Amino acid sequence: MWNGYSMQILYRYNDFFRSLLFQYKGQYDIALAPCFLDIFYHSLIKEYKDAIFVVLPSSATDNQKRGFCPNETILKEYGFFVFDGLYKDRDYKQTSQKDRSAIFKVLKMKEAHRLTNQKVVLFDDVITSGNSLKAALLLVEQCNPKSIEILVLSSK
């Protein structure tokens, strides 16, 4: 449980995971996308088959350089429905911030009505301070979804 919601963390953040994530996101190795969920595929399909995944967005500039959105790509590899209405209203990288709470002013949502009465799963690759997830959670809660769960690849 995290902030009153069910949270599932798939991996421990360690040197191997960090290097794999860097190769995927930092070196634009899109072929690695399926490796993050592969061993969990059958259980995740059962658990989240009717869910809408709200993906925490990456930097728009980084996504443009990469040619893909990392978190979205991981989920789409397995056919999960991804809601793309959560966005940053300016170029902002959470990892380079001293005050990580600034994300509450940057994260916005469009087409929020699509989440009403839906099973929603917030998805992020790494949770550090939890501020990004909290900011996203506040926005999703306003949409009156049927339920909210949180799925994170790794925790520091």
Buried (B, 14 or more C-beta within 10 A) or exposed (E): EBEEBEBBBBBEBEEEBEEBBEEBBEEBBBEBBEEBBEEBEEEBEEBBEEBBBBBBBBBBEBBEEBEBBBBBBBBBBBEBBBBBBBEBEEEBEBEEBEEBEBBBEBBBBEEBEBBEEBBBBBBBBBBBEBBBBBBBBEBBBEBEBEEBBBBBBBBE
